[in-house]
């Protein structure tokens, strides 16, 4: 009989950034396992801060290839409350809020739900810009992604992408919030 080993314990810090909301955005994560550290980051030319917060968590969890015990630290109440409190109700209500409106960022919430089911995940909120080294590093990496995007795209192109993004997110143009 083989002895079952306990899963690896990984710590992840995540952050998202957006220059304008919507606007160009970046996300980042720092993954730690024992002495191993991995930094990942990316961005989108037209997005929201909340989407970048979600994308940071999704990308970090996708980077973990085997089932693990994971603690995710985020400075986003939207992310933490969404995954720990709101998501079960959204799923039970066919991805509708208590007000019967479609859940914003449903595509990312669905993806995050599916990925978290592969692991034992604990979600922790921490205050942003409070000097925590990994949170500060994530913030710096996410903001660097925004800078890369601004360098890559002409302002006119970013403006056009923003308009397209807004149009694609609003089923009833001009009504409601993008976030």
C-alpha positions, 0 to 999 in steps of 0.5 A, a space after each residue: 500500500 502506498 502512502 498518500 502524500 499531501 498536496 503541495 501548498 502554493 501561495 499566489 498573489 494577484 493584481 490587476 490594473 487599468 488606465 481608464 476604466 475601461 481602458 488598457 489594462 494589465 494583470 500579474 501574479 506571483 506564485 510561490 512554492 517552497 523556494 520557487 517563485 514564478 512571476 506572470 503577467 499580461 494585458 489587454 488593450 481595452 478592458 476593465 480593472 475587474 476583468 484584469 483582477 479576474 484574469 490574474 487569478 485565472 492565469 495564476 491558477 492555470 499555471 499550476 499544473 497539478 492539484 494543490 492547496 492554494 492560498 490566493 491573496 488579492 487586494 480586490 474585494 470584487 474578486 474575493 467576494 465574487 468567488 467566495 460569496 456571490 458565485 454560488 448564488 449566480 450559478 443557482 440563478 442561471 448566472 443572474 444577480 439578485 436583481 435578475 440582471 446578467 452577471 458582469 464578466 460571466 465568461 471569466 467567472 465561469 472560467 475561474 469557477 472551473 479552474 478552482 474546482 481542480 484545487 483546494 483554494 483559499 481566498 484572502 483579501 489584503 489591503 493594496 498599496 500597504 507595503 506587502 512585497 508580493 502585492 506591490 510586485 504584482 501591482 508593478 508588473 500589472 502597471 508595466 503591462 499597461 505601459 507596454 500596451 500604450 507603447 504598442 498601440 497608437 492613441 487612436 487605435 486604443 480609443 477605437 478598441 475602447 469603443 468596440 469593447 464598450 459596445 460588446 459589453 452593453 446589451 442595452 447601450 448606455 444603460 448600466 455600468 461596465 464594471 
